[in-house]
Amino acid sequence: MNDHDLHALLEDPAAVLRADRAALRKRLADGEGGEGGPGREVFTQAEAVFGRAEVGRAEFASWLHFAATVLGHHAYAEGVAAAEPGLPWRTVWAWWRPVGAYEATPNLSGDRSVEVFDRQGRGLVKVWAMWCEDAWFDLATGQRHAAPPEEEAEPRPYADPEEDWLFNEDPEGWALHCPGTWEEPTPLGAGRYLIHEPRGVVVVERNEAALASWPTGGADSSSWESAVDEPWFAPGTRGDGPPTAARLDALQGPDWVTRIPREELPEALEHPATRAFLSEVGLPRHWAAGVTSFAVAEKPLLPLSAAIPEAADETDADADAPNADDLLHLGEFEFGYGDDGPVFVHRVTGVVYVRREDDAPEPGPYPLFPLSRDVEAFVGFLEGVRRRMGACWDSYPNESGTGAFLGAMERRDSAALTDGTPAARVWEHVFASITELSVWGY
C-alpha cells in the first residue's frame, strides 16, 4: 500500500471499518501517509479518546462517529453510520474539546450546570460554567441558539429514565467502552442522553436494534484510561500560530477586545509591527486567570511620564532603563491584592516592559524590565493561558496538559522565560494560575 492508497483508505469510512486497526496505526506511527485529511483526523482522534481496546467493527464505528462529530466532520460521520448500521450508539451532536486541541471553549472545568428547557414546543440546552460564557443550543440538533426571554423558557423537570442507561457499569449493563467521566447523564427520552463533563457536552442515542443482542458485562473505561495514541490534525487548523483577530474575538468576545484604528495611533509609536498588531489584532480589554488579571489602560499609549509620573522619575534615574518618553502605556497587571504592574511598549523597538515595585530582581534592572519581545508575544502568552487552562485542569489521560502548555509558551518567546530573569518570574506567576492553582484559584 502506497501513500495514495493509505490516504484513500482513511477517507473511506467503510474501508477503515474493514481494515486492521493495528496495521493502520503502525503505518501512521512510522510516518507514512504524508499529511492526510479528515479520515486521518477521525481515526487518530477515536483511538486517542477511547484507546486501543480490541472492539468489534460495530463498536469501533460508534467511536469513529463520535470523533467525526466532535471534529465537525459531519459528512464522514454520516459515512460511518451508513457503512455500519449496527453501531450500538451514535453521537447526535457534541460541543466538545477534542484530545490535543487546546481551545478556550468549551471549557467546563470547575462548577458548571447543563439545563434543559422547553420553549414553544422546542427543547433548548443552557450550558454555564465558571470559565465559559452562557451558551444555548437546540436540543435536537446542537445548533447554537440565542438566549430566549426568561419568561418563555420553562425548565424541563427531571424524569427517571424508563430504559437502562447506555453506559451502565453494573454487570447487567451492556459491554461497551466509554470515557470514565461519562457519568450521571440527563435522560432525554427515546433512547437519548445528554452527557456533560469538563471537556464539553454531548448528546448520544442508543441503537435499540443493535443492543437487543449486545452482550452484557457493564461499561468499561479502562481503555480510555490507558489511551496512549496522539491525535493528528491537519496543519494550520488548530490555532497554534501567532494570535489573530478572529481568535482573540473568540477568546474574549468582540466587545472585550481593544483595537486602536491606525489613524488614532500616536505618531510617537514608530514600531511598524506594533502599530499593525494594535490596530488589526488588538489587546484583551480585560483578561483574568487565577488571582492575576490584566486590563487595558483607560487611555492607551500615553507616555510613561504622563501615565505614571512618579515612575518616570525612577526610570530616568536608572542608567540601564529606557528613556521614560520612549515607553507607552498599554495597561496594568494585577498580580494579587495590591500588587500591580503597569505594562508598556517601547515606541521604537516594540519590546514590552513591566514595572514591578514588589519585585527585587537579582541582577536588575529594577523596577522596570523587559517582559516580552513584542506585543504579539505578550498577547500570545495571555491567549495561551486562556486557551489551554481547561487542558491543564482536566487533561485527557493521554494528554500532558501542563507540559504541552509550557512547551507552547517556550516556543512563543523563549527569551522571556529564561531561568532567573525578572521576566521569567513574572510569567511563572501568571502561568501558575493554571499550572499550580486549581480552577477555583487556590
C-alpha positions in Angstrom: 0.0 0.0 0.0 1.5 3.3 -1.1 0.8 6.8 0.5 -2.0 7.5 -2.0 -3.7 4.2 -1.2 -3.4 4.9 2.6 -5.0 8.3 2.1 -7.8 6.8 0.1 -8.4 4.2 2.7 -8.6 6.6 5.6 -11.1 8.9 3.7 -13.4 5.9 3.2 -15.3 5.0 6.5 -16.3 1.6 5.1 -12.6 0.8 4.3 -11.5 1.9 7.7 -14.0 -0.3 9.4 -12.8 -3.3 7.3 -9.1 -2.5 7.9 -6.7 -3.9 10.6 -6.6 -1.1 13.1 -3.2 -2.1 14.4 -1.7 -2.1 10.9 -3.2 1.3 10.2 -1.9 2.6 13.5 1.6 1.3 12.8 1.8 2.8 9.3 0.8 6.2 10.6 3.2 6.0 13.6 6.0 5.1 11.2 5.5 8.4 9.5 3.9 7.0 6.4 0.9 8.6 4.7 2.2 12.2 4.4 -0.3 14.8 5.6 -3.8 13.3 5.3 -7.3 14.7 5.7 -10.5 14.3 7.7 -10.2 10.5 7.8 -6.8 10.6 9.5 -8.0 13.1 12.0 -11.1 11.0 12.8 -9.2 7.7 13.1 -6.5 9.1 15.4 -8.9 11.0 17.5 -11.1 8.0 18.0 -8.2 6.0 19.4 -6.9 9.0 21.4 -10.2 9.2 23.1 -11.2 5.5 23.5 -7.9 3.8 23.4 -6.8 0.5 21.8 -9.4 -1.9 23.1 -9.9 -4.6 20.6 -13.6 -4.0 20.0 -15.6 -5.2 17.1 -16.4 -3.3 13.9 -19.8 -2.1 15.2 -18.5 -0.5 18.4 -15.5 1.0 16.6 -18.0 2.6 14.3 -19.5 4.3 17.3 -16.0 5.6 18.2 -15.4 6.9 14.7 -18.9 8.5 14.6 -18.2 10.3 17.9 -14.8 11.5 16.8 -16.1 12.7 13.4 -18.9 14.6 15.1 -16.6 16.3 17.7 -14.2 17.3 15.0 -17.0 18.8 12.8 -16.5 16.2 10.0 -20.2 15.5 9.7 -20.1 14.0 6.2 -17.6 11.5 7.5 -19.9 10.7 10.4 -22.7 10.1 8.0 -20.5 7.8 6.0 -19.6 5.8 9.2 -23.3 5.3 10.0 -24.1 4.3 6.5 -21.2 1.8 6.4 -22.2 0.2 9.8 -25.9 0.5 10.6 -25.3 -1.9 13.5 -23.3 0.6 15.6 -24.6 0.4 19.2 -24.8 4.1 19.8 -24.3 7.3 17.8 -23.4 10.9 18.6 -26.4 13.2 17.9 -24.3 16.4 18.5 -21.4 17.5 20.5 -19.8 20.7 21.9 -16.6 19.1 22.9 -12.8 19.8 23.1 -11.0 17.0 21.2 -7.9 15.4 22.6 -4.9 17.5 21.8 -6.9 20.5 20.7 -6.2 23.4 23.0 -9.2 25.7 22.7 -10.7 28.2 25.0 -14.2 26.8 24.5 -15.7 24.6 25.6 -14.1 24.7 29.0 -16.4 23.3 31.6 -13.8 22.9 34.3 -14.9 23.6 37.9 -18.5 24.5 38.7 -20.9 24.1 35.8 -24.5 23.4 35.0 -26.3 22.0 32.0 -30.1 22.5 32.0 -32.8 21.5 29.6 -35.6 24.0 28.8 -38.7 23.9 26.7 -39.8 26.9 24.6 -42.7 26.9 22.2 -42.5 23.2 21.7 -38.8 23.2 21.2 -36.1 21.8 23.5 -33.1 24.0 24.4 -30.0 23.4 26.4 -28.3 26.0 28.5 -24.7 25.5 29.4 -23.0 27.6 32.2 -19.5 27.2 33.6 -17.0 29.2 35.6 -14.8 29.9 32.6 -17.3 29.8 29.9 -19.9 32.3 28.7 -23.5 31.1 28.9 -24.2 29.1 25.7 -27.6 27.9 24.4 -28.2 25.1 22.0 -31.1 23.5 20.2 -31.6 20.2 22.0 -32.4 18.2 18.8 -29.6 19.5 16.6 -26.9 21.1 18.7 -27.2 24.4 16.7 -26.3 27.5 18.7 -29.3 29.4 19.8 -29.8 32.9 21.2 -30.8 33.1 24.8 -34.6 33.1 24.9 -36.6 35.6 27.0 -36.6 34.3 30.6 -40.4 34.1 30.8 -40.6 32.0 27.6 -38.3 29.2 28.7 -39.6 26.6 31.1 -37.1 24.3 32.9 -37.8 20.7 32.0 -38.4 18.6 35.1 -36.0 15.7 35.6 -37.6 12.3 34.9 -36.0 9.0 35.8 -35.4 7.1 32.5 -37.6 4.2 31.6 -34.8 2.5 29.8 -31.4 1.4 31.0 -28.5 3.9 30.8 -26.3 3.2 27.8 -23.0 3.1 29.7 -24.1 1.4 32.9 -21.1 -0.1 34.8 -23.3 -2.7 36.6 -22.7 -6.3 35.3 -26.1 -6.4 33.8 -25.3 -3.3 31.6 -24.1 -3.6 28.1 -20.4 -4.4 27.5 -19.4 -1.1 25.9 -16.3 1.0 26.3 -16.6 4.7 27.2 -14.6 7.5 28.9 -14.6 7.3 32.7 -16.1 10.7 33.0 -19.4 9.8 31.3 -21.5 9.7 34.4 -24.8 10.9 35.6 -26.4 11.5 32.2 -29.6 13.5 31.7 -32.2 11.3 30.1 -34.0 12.9 27.2 -36.3 10.1 26.2 -36.4 8.0 23.1 -33.0 6.5 23.9 -31.2 9.8 24.0 -29.0 11.1 26.8 -27.2 14.3 27.5 -23.7 14.0 29.0 -21.6 16.8 30.3 -18.1 16.8 31.8 -15.1 19.2 31.9 -14.4 18.8 28.2 -17.9 19.6 27.0 -21.4 18.4 26.2 -22.6 15.6 24.0 -26.0 14.0 23.2 -25.8 10.3 22.4 -28.5 7.9 21.1 -28.9 4.2 21.6 -29.4 1.8 18.7 -32.2 -0.4 20.1 -31.9 -3.0 17.3 -28.2 -3.4 17.8 -28.4 -3.5 21.6 -31.1 -6.1 21.6 -28.5 -8.8 21.1 -25.5 -7.0 22.6 -23.6 -8.9 25.3 -23.8 -7.6 28.9 -21.0 -7.2 31.4 -21.1 -3.5 32.1 -19.4 -0.4 30.7 -15.6 -0.4 30.8 -13.5 2.8 30.9 -10.1 1.0 31.2 -9.2 1.5 27.5 -9.9 5.3 27.8 -7.8 5.5 31.0 -4.8 3.7 29.3 -5.0 5.5 25.9 -1.6 6.4 24.5 -2.1 7.5 20.9 -1.7 11.1 19.9 -4.2 12.6 17.6 -3.3 14.1 14.3 -4.7 17.4 13.0 -4.3 19.0 9.5 -1.6 21.6 9.7 -2.8 25.1 10.4 -6.2 24.1 11.7 -5.8 24.3 15.4 -4.7 27.9 16.0 -1.1 27.3 17.2 0.3 30.3 15.2 0.5 33.9 16.3 -2.7 35.5 17.7 -5.2 36.6 15.2 -8.2 39.0 15.4 -10.6 36.1 14.9 -9.0 34.0 17.7 -8.9 37.0 20.1 -12.6 37.7 19.4 -13.5 34.1 20.0 -11.4 34.1 23.2 -12.7 37.3 24.7 -15.8 38.2 22.8 -15.6 41.0 20.3 -16.8 43.6 22.9 -13.9 42.8 25.1 -11.1 43.4 22.6 -9.5 46.8 22.3 -8.3 47.8 18.8 -6.9 51.2 18.0 -7.6 52.4 14.5 -4.4 53.3 12.6 -5.3 56.9 12.3 -5.7 57.1 16.1 -2.3 55.6 16.9 0.2 58.3 18.2 2.9 59.3 15.8 5.4 58.6 18.6 4.7 54.8 18.1 7.2 54.1 15.3 7.5 50.3 15.5 5.6 49.1 12.4 4.7 45.6 13.7 3.3 47.1 17.0 1.2 49.6 15.0 -0.2 46.8 12.9 -0.9 44.5 15.8 -2.7 47.1 17.9 -5.0 48.1 15.1 -5.6 44.7 13.5 -5.4 42.1 16.3 -5.7 44.2 19.4 -5.4 43.7 23.2 -7.7 41.8 25.6 -9.7 44.6 27.3 -9.8 42.6 30.5 -8.1 39.2 31.0 -8.1 37.1 34.1 -6.8 33.7 35.4 -6.5 32.7 39.0 -5.5 35.7 41.1 -3.9 37.5 38.2 -5.6 39.9 35.8 -4.7 42.4 33.1 -6.7 45.4 31.9 -6.0 47.8 29.0 -5.2 51.4 30.1 -8.1 53.8 30.1 -6.1 56.0 27.7 -3.7 53.6 25.9 -0.3 54.6 24.6 0.2 57.6 26.8 4.0 58.1 27.5 5.1 56.8 30.9 5.8 60.3 32.0 2.1 61.2 31.5 0.6 57.9 32.7 2.7 57.4 35.9 4.8 60.5 36.5 6.4 59.1 39.7 7.6 56.1 37.7 9.1 58.3 35.1 11.4 59.9 37.7 12.7 56.5 38.8 13.2 55.4 35.2 15.2 58.5 34.2 17.4 57.9 37.3 18.2 54.3 36.1 21.0 54.4 33.6 20.1 51.0 32.2 16.4 51.7 31.7 14.9 53.1 28.5 14.0 56.8 28.3 10.7 57.3 30.0 9.2 59.0 27.0 10.0 56.0 24.8 7.7 53.8 26.8 4.0 53.9 26.0 1.4 52.7 28.5 -0.6 49.6 27.4 -2.3 48.6 30.6 -2.0 47.1 34.0 -1.4 43.7 35.6 -2.8 42.9 39.0 -0.8 40.0 40.3 -2.7 39.9 43.6 -4.3 42.2 46.1 -2.3 45.5 46.0 0.3 44.1 43.7 0.1 46.0 40.4 2.4 46.0 37.4 2.0 48.6 34.7 2.8 47.4 31.2 4.5 49.5 28.5 5.7 49.1 24.9 8.8 50.7 23.6 7.8 53.1 20.8 10.8 52.3 18.6 11.8 48.6 19.4 8.4 47.2 20.2 9.7 45.4 23.3 7.1 45.1 26.1 8.2 46.2 29.6 6.6 45.9 33.1 7.2 47.8 36.3 7.2 45.8 39.5 7.7 47.6 42.7 7.4 44.4 44.7 10.0 42.5 42.5 13.6 42.8 43.5 15.4 41.0 40.7 19.0 40.0 41.0 20.5 41.0 38.7 18.5 44.2 37.8 17.3 46.3 36.3 14.8 47.4 38.9 11.9 48.2 38.9 11.4 48.3 35.1 12.4 45.4 32.9 11.6 43.7 29.6 8.7 41.3 29.8 8.4 40.0 26.2 9.9 40.7 22.9 6.8 42.4 21.5 3.0 42.8 21.9 2.4 39.7 19.7 4.3 37.5 22.2 2.7 39.3 25.2 -0.8 38.7 23.9 0.2 35.2 22.8 1.1 34.4 26.4 -2.3 35.7 27.7 -4.1 33.9 25.0 -2.2 30.7 25.7 -3.2 30.7 29.3 -6.9 31.0 28.4 -6.9 28.5 25.6 -5.0 25.8 27.5 -6.4 26.2 31.0 -9.0 23.5 30.5 -6.4 21.0 29.3 -4.2 21.9 32.3 -7.0 21.4 34.9 -8.8 18.5 33.2 -6.4 16.7 30.8 -7.4 13.6 29.0 -5.5 10.5 30.3 -3.0 10.7 27.4 -2.6 14.5 27.4 0.3 16.3 29.1 -1.8 19.4 29.7 0.7 21.4 31.7 3.7 20.1 29.8 2.1 20.9 26.4 1.2 24.4 27.7 4.7 25.2 28.9 6.2 23.9 25.7 3.9 26.0 23.6 4.8 29.1 25.6 8.5 28.4 25.3 8.1 28.3 21.5 6.2 31.6 21.7 9.0 33.6 23.3 11.8 31.6 24.9 13.9 34.6 25.9 11.1 35.9 28.1 11.2 32.6 30.0 14.9 32.4 30.6 15.5 31.0 34.1 16.4 33.5 36.7 15.3 36.6 34.8 12.7 39.1 36.2 10.5 38.4 33.2 10.6 34.6 33.8 9.5 35.2 37.4 6.5 37.3 36.3 5.4 34.8 33.7 5.9 31.9 36.2 3.4 33.7 38.4 1.0 34.3 35.6 1.3 30.7 34.3 0.9 29.3 37.9 -2.8 30.3 37.6 -3.3 27.1 35.6 -0.2 25.0 36.2 -0.3 25.2 40.0 -3.6 26.7 41.1 -6.8 24.8 40.8 -9.8 26.0 38.7 -11.0 27.8 41.8 -7.8 29.8 42.2 -6.2 28.0 45.2 
